[in-house]
């Protein structure tokens, strides 16, 4: 997949009511729909964390979804993004839930 467009990687952590509300499953579905790769998992402190990689505009779509939409019964208080960088190639072949 060399589109000539820069690939981005970003880490995220979502705060709010995001566990026990199918947040990871919806995140996986949305990432696959948008066409980004990476992972998502629950943390022991009640947040959801992960990484997204893909073309910049797709990563931006996913960042917006992680900030504003989430799963239907979730409540997102805030989403922190960190380590945003340009990468030369994707480090994952798909988007998966980690346990």
DSSP file (Angstrom, degrees, kcal/mol; ACC not computed):
  #  RESIDUE AA STRUCTURE BP1 BP2  ACC     N-H-->O    O-->H-N    N-H-->O    O-->H-N    TCO  KAPPA ALPHA  PHI   PSI    X-CA   Y-CA   Z-CA
    1    1 A X              0   0    0      0, 0.0     2,-0.8     0, 0.0     3,-0.1   0.000 360.0 360.0 360.0  79.8    0.0    0.0    0.0
    2    2 A X        +     0   0    0      1,-0.1    87,-0.0     2,-0.1     0, 0.0  -0.855 360.0 160.3-111.3 101.7    2.2    2.9   -1.2
    3    3 A X        -     0   0    0     -2,-0.8    -1,-0.1     2,-0.3     3,-0.1   0.484  55.9-119.1 -93.7  -5.1   -0.1    5.7   -1.9
    4    4 A X  S    S+     0   0    0      1,-0.3     2,-0.3    -3,-0.1    -2,-0.1   0.358  80.7 118.2  78.6  -8.4    2.6    8.3   -1.7
    5    5 A X  S    S-     0   0    0      1,-0.1    -1,-0.3    51,-0.0    -2,-0.3  -0.677  76.2 -98.3 -90.0 148.0    0.7    9.8    1.2
    6    6 A X        -     0   0    0     -2,-0.3    50,-1.7    -3,-0.1     2,-0.4  -0.364  32.4-135.3 -66.7 141.8    2.4    9.9    4.6
    7    7 A X  E     -AB  55  87A   0     80,-0.8    80,-2.5    48,-0.2     2,-0.3  -0.783  20.6-155.1 -94.6 141.4    1.4    7.2    7.1
    8    8 A X  E     -AB  54  86A   0     46,-3.5    46,-2.1    -2,-0.4     2,-0.4  -0.844  10.4-164.2-116.5 152.1    0.7    8.3   10.6
    9    9 A X  E     +AB  53  85A   0     76,-2.4    76,-2.4    -2,-0.3     2,-0.3  -0.999  15.1 171.1-130.6 136.6    0.9    6.4   13.9
   10   10 A X  E     -A   52   0A   0     42,-2.4    42,-2.7    -2,-0.4     2,-0.3  -0.997  24.0-140.9-146.3 141.8   -0.7    7.7   17.1
   11   11 A X  E     -AB  51  82A   0     71,-2.7    71,-2.1    -2,-0.3     2,-0.3  -0.726  25.7-170.1 -94.3 150.1   -1.4    6.3   20.6
   12   12 A X  E     -AB  50  81A   0     38,-2.5    38,-2.0    -2,-0.3     2,-0.3  -0.977  19.3-167.8-141.2 154.9   -4.6    7.0   22.3
   13   13 A X  E     -AB  49  80A   0     67,-1.9    67,-2.7    -2,-0.3     2,-0.5  -0.964  14.4-153.9-141.5 126.8   -6.3    6.7   25.7
   14   14 A X  E     -AB  48  79A   0     34,-3.3    34,-1.8    -2,-0.3     2,-0.3  -0.876   8.6-163.6-107.7 127.4  -10.0    7.2   26.2
   15   15 A X  E     + B   0  78A   0     63,-3.2    62,-2.7    -2,-0.5    63,-1.2  -0.814  47.2  53.1-109.0 147.7  -11.5    8.3   29.5
   16   16 A X  E    S- B   0  76A   0     -2,-0.3     2,-1.3    60,-0.3    60,-0.2  -0.952 108.6 -21.0 134.2-152.9  -15.1    8.1   30.6
   17   17 A X  E    S+ B   0  75A   0     58,-2.3    58,-1.6    -2,-0.3    30,-0.1  -0.725  84.8 132.1 -92.3  88.7  -17.6    5.2   30.7
   18   18 A X        +     0   0    0     -2,-1.3     2,-0.4    28,-0.5     5,-0.3   0.321  43.1  79.6-126.0   5.0  -15.8    3.1   28.2
   19   19 A X  S    S+     0   0    0     -3,-0.2    29,-0.0     1,-0.2    28,-0.0  -0.935  95.5  18.9-115.6 144.3  -15.6   -0.4   29.7
   20   20 A X  S    S+     0   0    0     -2,-0.4    -1,-0.2     1,-0.0    -2,-0.0   0.650 102.4  92.5  76.7  15.3  -18.5   -2.8   29.7
   21   21 A X  S    S-     0   0    0     -3,-0.2    52,-0.4    51,-0.0    53,-0.2   0.019 105.7-103.2-128.4  25.9  -20.1   -0.9   26.9
   22   22 A X  S  > S+     0   0    0      1,-0.1     4,-2.4    51,-0.1     5,-0.2   0.734  72.3 146.8  61.8  24.3  -18.7   -2.9   23.9
   23   23 A X  H  >  +     0   0    0     -5,-0.3     4,-2.4     1,-0.2     5,-0.2   0.902  67.4  48.6 -60.8 -42.5  -16.2    0.0   23.3
   24   24 A X  H  > S+     0   0    0      2,-0.2     4,-2.6     1,-0.2    -1,-0.2   0.914 110.9  50.1 -65.5 -41.3  -13.4   -2.3   22.0
   25   25 A X  H  > S+     0   0    0      1,-0.2     4,-2.4     2,-0.2    -1,-0.2   0.924 113.3  45.3 -62.9 -44.4  -15.7   -4.2   19.6
   26   26 A X  H  X S+     0   0    0     -4,-2.4     4,-2.8     2,-0.2    -1,-0.2   0.875 111.6  53.4 -66.2 -36.8  -17.1   -0.9   18.1
   27   27 A X  H  X S+     0   0    0     -4,-2.4     4,-2.7    -5,-0.2    -2,-0.2   0.928 109.6  48.2 -63.0 -44.2  -13.5    0.5   17.9
   28   28 A X  H  X S+     0   0    0     -4,-2.6     4,-2.2     2,-0.2    -2,-0.2   0.931 113.1  47.8 -60.6 -46.8  -12.4   -2.6   16.0
   29   29 A X  H  X S+     0   0    0     -4,-2.4     4,-2.2     1,-0.2    -2,-0.2   0.928 113.8  46.9 -59.5 -46.4  -15.4   -2.3   13.6
   30   30 A X  H  X S+     0   0    0     -4,-2.8     4,-2.9     1,-0.2     5,-0.3   0.903 110.8  51.6 -65.5 -42.3  -14.9    1.4   13.0
   31   31 A X  H  X>S+     0   0    0     -4,-2.7     4,-2.6     1,-0.2     5,-2.4   0.901 111.6  47.2 -61.6 -41.4  -11.1    1.0   12.4
   32   32 A X  H  <5S+     0   0    0     -4,-2.2    -1,-0.2     3,-0.2    -2,-0.2   0.873 112.4  50.3 -69.2 -36.2  -11.8   -1.8    9.9
   33   33 A X  H  <5S+     0   0    0     -4,-2.2    -2,-0.2    -5,-0.2    -1,-0.2   0.936 115.5  41.7 -63.9 -46.9  -14.4    0.4    8.2
   34   34 A X  H  <5S-     0   0    0     -4,-2.9    -2,-0.2    -5,-0.1    -1,-0.2   0.866 114.5-118.5 -69.9 -36.3  -12.2    3.4    8.0
   35   35 A X  T  <5 +     0   0    0     -4,-2.6    20,-0.3     1,-0.3     2,-0.3   0.798  64.1 133.4 100.0  36.7   -9.2    1.3    7.0
   36   36 A X      < -     0   0    0     -5,-2.4    -1,-0.3    -6,-0.1     2,-0.3  -0.785  40.7-143.2-111.1 162.0   -6.7    1.8    9.8
   37   37 A X  E     +C   53   0A   0     16,-2.8    16,-2.9    -2,-0.3     2,-0.3  -0.754  46.7  82.1-118.3 167.7   -4.6   -0.8   11.6
   38   38 A X  E     -Cd  52  95A   0     56,-2.1    58,-1.9    -2,-0.3     2,-0.3  -0.996  63.0 -81.6 141.6-145.7   -3.5   -1.1   15.2
   39   39 A X  E     -Cd  51  96A   0     12,-2.0    12,-1.5    -2,-0.3     2,-0.3  -0.974  18.7-154.2-158.0 166.3   -5.1   -2.3   18.4
   40   40 A X  E     +Cd  50  97A   0     56,-1.7    58,-3.1    -2,-0.3     2,-0.3  -0.993  18.2 166.3-145.8 142.4   -7.3   -1.5   21.4
   41   41 A X  E     -C   49   0A   0      8,-2.7     8,-3.0    -2,-0.3     2,-0.2  -0.994  35.1-108.1-154.3 158.2   -7.5   -2.8   24.9
   42   42 A X  E     -C   48   0A   0     56,-0.5     2,-0.2    -2,-0.3     6,-0.2  -0.572  33.2-143.8 -77.7 146.4   -9.0   -2.1   28.3
   43   43 A X    >   -     0   0    0      4,-2.7     3,-1.3    -2,-0.2    -1,-0.0  -0.688  23.4-113.1-105.0 167.2   -6.7   -0.9   31.1
   44   44 A X  T 3  S+     0   0    0      1,-0.3    -1,-0.1    -2,-0.2    -2,-0.0   0.639 113.3  62.1 -72.9 -12.8   -6.8   -1.8   34.8
   45   45 A X  T 3  S-     0   0    0      2,-0.1    -1,-0.3     0, 0.0     3,-0.1   0.217 122.1 -97.9-101.2  17.4   -7.7    1.8   35.6
   46   46 A X  S <  S+     0   0    0     -3,-1.3   -28,-0.5     1,-0.3   -30,-0.2   0.603  87.2 111.6  86.8  10.3  -11.0    1.9   33.6
   47   47 A X        -     0   0    0    -32,-0.1    -4,-2.7   -30,-0.1     2,-0.4  -0.602  62.7-125.1-107.2 174.2   -9.8    3.5   30.4
   48   48 A X  E     -AC  14  42A   0    -34,-1.8   -34,-3.3    -6,-0.2     2,-0.3  -0.982  31.9-179.7-118.9 133.1   -9.3    2.1   26.9
   49   49 A X  E     +AC  13  41A   0     -8,-3.0    -8,-2.7    -2,-0.4     2,-0.3  -0.864  13.8 120.4-130.2 162.8   -6.0    2.4   25.2
   50   50 A X  E     -AC  12  40A   0    -38,-2.0   -38,-2.5    -2,-0.3     2,-0.3  -0.991  45.4 -92.2 172.2-166.5   -4.4    1.5   21.9
   51   51 A X  E     -AC  11  39A   0    -12,-1.5   -12,-2.0    -2,-0.3     2,-0.4  -0.993  21.0-159.9-140.6 143.5   -2.6    2.6   18.8
   52   52 A X  E     +AC  10  38A   0    -42,-2.7   -42,-2.4    -2,-0.3     2,-0.3  -0.984  11.2 179.5-125.4 136.3   -3.9    3.6   15.3
   53   53 A X  E     +AC   9  37A   0    -16,-2.9   -16,-2.8    -2,-0.4     2,-0.3  -0.990  27.7  89.2-134.5 145.7   -1.8    3.6   12.1
   54   54 A X  E    S-A    8   0A   0    -46,-2.1   -46,-3.5    -2,-0.3    33,-0.1  -0.952  76.4 -22.5 161.5-173.7   -2.7    4.4    8.5
   55   55 A X  E >>  -A    7   0A   0    -20,-0.3     4,-2.4    -2,-0.3     3,-0.8  -0.311  69.3-110.4 -58.3 145.6   -2.9    7.3    6.0
   56   56 A X  H 3> S+     0   0    0    -50,-1.7     4,-2.5     1,-0.3     5,-0.2   0.851 115.0  49.6 -50.6 -46.5   -3.1   10.6    7.8
   57   57 A X  H 3> S+     0   0    0      1,-0.2     4,-1.7     2,-0.2    -1,-0.3   0.847 112.4  48.4 -67.8 -31.4   -6.7   11.4    6.8
   58   58 A X  H <> S+     0   0    0     -3,-0.8     4,-2.1     2,-0.2    -1,-0.2   0.890 110.5  50.6 -73.0 -39.1   -7.9    8.0    7.9
   59   59 A X  H  X S+     0   0    0     -4,-2.4     4,-2.5     1,-0.2    -2,-0.2   0.903 109.3  52.4 -62.5 -40.3   -6.1    8.3   11.2
   60   60 A X  H  X S+     0   0    0     -4,-2.5     4,-2.2    -5,-0.3    -2,-0.2   0.894 107.6  51.3 -63.0 -39.5   -7.7   11.7   11.7
   61   61 A X  H  X S+     0   0    0     -4,-1.7     4,-2.1     1,-0.2    -1,-0.2   0.914 111.6  47.5 -60.9 -42.6  -11.1   10.2   11.1
   62   62 A X  H  X S+     0   0    0     -4,-2.1     4,-2.6     2,-0.2    -2,-0.2   0.882 109.2  53.3 -68.3 -38.0  -10.4    7.5   13.7
   63   63 A X  H  X S+     0   0    0     -4,-2.5     4,-1.3     1,-0.2    -1,-0.2   0.905 109.3  49.6 -61.8 -41.4   -9.2   10.2   16.2
   64   64 A X  H  X S+     0   0    0     -4,-2.2     4,-2.3     2,-0.2     5,-0.5   0.921 111.2  48.6 -63.4 -44.1  -12.4   12.1   15.7
   65   65 A X  H  X>S+     0   0    0     -4,-2.1     4,-1.9     1,-0.2     5,-1.3   0.906 111.3  50.1 -62.5 -42.1  -14.4    8.9   16.3
   66   66 A X  H  <5S+     0   0    0     -4,-2.6    -1,-0.2     1,-0.2    -2,-0.2   0.734 116.5  42.8 -69.2 -22.0  -12.4    8.1   19.4
   67   67 A X  H  <5S+     0   0    0     -4,-1.3    -2,-0.2    -3,-0.3    -1,-0.2   0.809 131.9  13.6 -90.2 -33.1  -13.0   11.6   20.7
   68   68 A X  H  <5S+     0   0    0     -4,-2.3    -3,-0.2    -5,-0.1    -2,-0.2   0.699 125.8  32.4-120.1 -27.3  -16.6   12.1   19.9
   69   69 A X  T  <5 +     0   0    0     -4,-1.9    -3,-0.2    -5,-0.5     5,-0.1   0.887  61.8 150.7-106.5 -73.5  -18.5    9.0   19.0
   70   70 A X      < -     0   0    0     -5,-1.3     2,-0.1     5,-0.1    -3,-0.1  -0.210  64.4 -25.3  68.2-163.1  -17.4    5.7   20.6
   71   71 A X  S >  S-     0   0    0      1,-0.1     3,-2.0   -53,-0.0   -48,-0.1  -0.480  72.1-102.6 -83.2 158.9  -19.9    2.9   21.2
   72   72 A X  T 3  S+     0   0    0      1,-0.3    -1,-0.1    -2,-0.1   -50,-0.1   0.808 118.8  35.6 -54.1 -37.3  -23.6    3.7   21.6
   73   73 A X  T 3  S+     0   0    0    -52,-0.4    -1,-0.3     2,-0.0     2,-0.1   0.296  97.0 104.6-103.9  13.4  -23.8    3.4   25.3
   74   74 A X    <   -     0   0    0     -3,-2.0     2,-0.4   -53,-0.2   -56,-0.2  -0.452  57.2-148.9 -84.0 164.0  -20.3    4.8   26.1
   75   75 A X  E     -B   17   0A   0    -58,-1.6   -58,-2.3    -2,-0.1     2,-0.7  -0.942   9.7-155.3-131.7 113.8  -19.6    8.2   27.5
   76   76 A X  E     +B   16   0A   0     -2,-0.4   -60,-0.3   -60,-0.2     3,-0.1  -0.786  16.7 175.4 -92.2 116.3  -16.4    9.8   26.4
   77   77 A X  E     -     0   0A   0    -62,-2.7     2,-0.3    -2,-0.7   -61,-0.2   0.906  69.3 -25.5 -83.0 -47.8  -15.1   12.4   28.9
   78   78 A X  E     -B   15   0A   0    -63,-1.2   -63,-3.2     2,-0.0     2,-0.4  -0.983  51.5-144.1-160.5 158.8  -11.8   13.0   27.1
   79   79 A X  E     -B   14   0A   0     -2,-0.3     2,-0.5   -65,-0.2   -65,-0.2  -0.993  14.0-154.5-128.4 125.2   -9.4   11.3   24.7
   80   80 A X  E     -B   13   0A   0    -67,-2.7   -67,-1.9    -2,-0.4     2,-0.4  -0.848   6.9-163.6 -99.6 132.4   -5.6   11.8   25.0
   81   81 A X  E     +B   12   0A   0     -2,-0.5     2,-0.3   -69,-0.2   -69,-0.2  -0.933  16.8 166.2-113.0 139.8   -3.4   11.3   21.9
   82   82 A X  E     +B   11   0A   0    -71,-2.1   -71,-2.7    -2,-0.4     3,-0.1  -0.934  48.7  31.1-145.9 167.1    0.3   10.9   22.2
   83   83 A X  E     +     0   0A   0     -2,-0.3     2,-0.4     1,-0.2    -1,-0.1   0.830  67.7 178.1  53.5  37.6    3.4    9.9   20.2
   84   84 A X  E     +     0   0A   0    -74,-0.1     2,-0.3    -3,-0.1   -74,-0.2  -0.592  14.8 151.3 -73.9 125.5    1.9   11.1   17.0
   85   85 A X  E     -B    9   0A   0    -76,-2.4   -76,-2.4    -2,-0.4     2,-0.4  -0.981  49.0-104.8-151.7 160.5    4.5   10.5   14.2
   86   86 A X  E     -B    8   0A   0     -2,-0.3     2,-0.3   -78,-0.2   -78,-0.2  -0.735  38.5-165.6 -85.9 135.7    5.0    9.8   10.6
   87   87 A X  E     -B    7   0A   0    -80,-2.5   -80,-0.8    -2,-0.4     3,-0.1  -0.875  24.5-139.6-122.5 156.4    6.0    6.2    9.8
   88   88 A X  S    S+     0   0    0     -2,-0.3     2,-0.3     1,-0.3    -1,-0.1   0.787  85.9   7.8 -86.5 -27.7    7.4    4.6    6.7
   89   89 A X  S    S-     0   0    0    -82,-0.1    -1,-0.3   -87,-0.0     2,-0.1  -0.996  83.8 -94.4-151.4 156.2    5.4    1.5    6.9
   90   90 A X        -     0   0    0     -2,-0.3   -81,-0.1     1,-0.1   -52,-0.0  -0.425  22.1-156.0 -69.1 139.4    2.5    0.0    8.9
   91   91 A X  S    S+     0   0    0     -2,-0.1     2,-0.3   -54,-0.1    -1,-0.1   0.505  76.1  51.5 -93.4  -5.8    3.6   -2.2   11.8
   92   92 A X        -     0   0    0      1,-0.1     3,-0.1   -53,-0.0   -55,-0.1  -0.922  63.6-150.0-129.6 155.1    0.3   -4.1   11.9
   93   93 A X  S    S-     0   0    0     -2,-0.3     2,-0.3   -55,-0.1    -1,-0.1   0.622  81.7  -2.7 -98.0 -14.2   -1.7   -6.0    9.2
   94   94 A X  S    S-     0   0    0    -56,-0.1   -56,-2.1     2,-0.0     2,-0.5  -0.864  79.5 -89.0-154.7-172.0   -5.1   -5.4   10.8
   95   95 A X  E     +d   38   0A   0    -58,-0.3     2,-0.3    -2,-0.3   -56,-0.2  -0.960  49.1 175.9-113.9 127.7   -6.9   -3.9   13.8
   96   96 A X  E     -d   39   0A   0    -58,-1.9   -56,-1.7    -2,-0.5     2,-0.4  -0.921  33.9-118.2-135.1 154.6   -7.3   -6.2   16.8
   97   97 A X  E     -d   40   0A   0     -2,-0.3     2,-0.3   -58,-0.2   -56,-0.2  -0.770  32.4-152.4 -84.5 132.2   -8.6   -6.3   20.3
   98   98 A X              0   0    0    -58,-3.1   -56,-0.5    -2,-0.4   -74,-0.0  -0.831 360.0 360.0-105.7 148.9   -5.9   -7.1   22.8
   99   99 A X              0   0    0     -2,-0.3    -1,-0.1   -58,-0.1   -58,-0.1   0.356 360.0 360.0-121.7 360.0   -6.6   -8.8   26.1
